[in-house]
């Protein structure tokens, strides 16, 4: 699912969530533009954005739409294992 900030994200499978021992989040398929400049990379898992927990791609998009793009946005993510 394409999102602002140069991110393309997808839902995690139940198996991925179990392997990572997390309840929710989205996996980055592609990071370009602002996201890449901030250091986000493909296969990172976003757990929260704008201090709001991310459960799936649909909810991620809803949170992103509410963000003030003129301000810095905090992103909690997980990389590798």
N, C-alpha and C positions, 0 to 999 in steps of 0.2 A: 504494500500500500504506500503510495507516494505521499510524502508529507513536506511541509515547509521546512526551511533551514537546510535543505539539501539532503534530507533523509528519505530512504525507502525502507519500510519496516514490514515485518510479517509476524503473525502469532507464533508463539512457541508451541510445539506439540506437547502432549502430556508426558511423553517419554523424556523430552528435553527438560521440562520442568522438574521431573523426578530426578534426573541425572544431576541437575544443578542445585537441587534441594531448595527450590523457590516456588512460590504460589502463582506468580504472574510475571509479566514483562513482555517485551517484544524484541525480536532479533533484527538487527540492522542488516539489510541486504546490500544497501549501497549508501555511502556517505560522500557527499560532494559539498562544495561551497562552504557555508558557515560551519556546518557540522564537521567537515574534514579539517577546516582550519582550527577548530576547537579540539581536534585529536580523536574524534570518533571514527571508528573503522568498521568495515563489514564484519559481521559475526559477533560484534559487541552486543550485549543484552542490556537494554534500557529498563531499569527497575522503577525509576521515578523521574519526572520532569516538572519543573516549576514547583517543587516541593509537594507534588501529588503522585501517589503510587500509581503505577501503570499495571493494568490487568491484561489488556489485549490491544490489538491494533486499532480497533474501533474506538475504544476509550482513550487511547493515546491521541488519536486525531481530535477528539472532542476537547481534550486538555490543551493541545497545541493551538487550537482555534481561539481559545480564551486568553492566551498569553499576550502580554504587551511586548510587541517586537522591538520597541525602542529601549528595552531594558535587558540586562544580562539575565540569562535563564540558567538555573542550576539543573544539572543532569546527573543522576545517580546511575551508574552503569557497571556492568561486570564484564571483564575481559579474560578470556582463557580459563584454564583450570589448573 
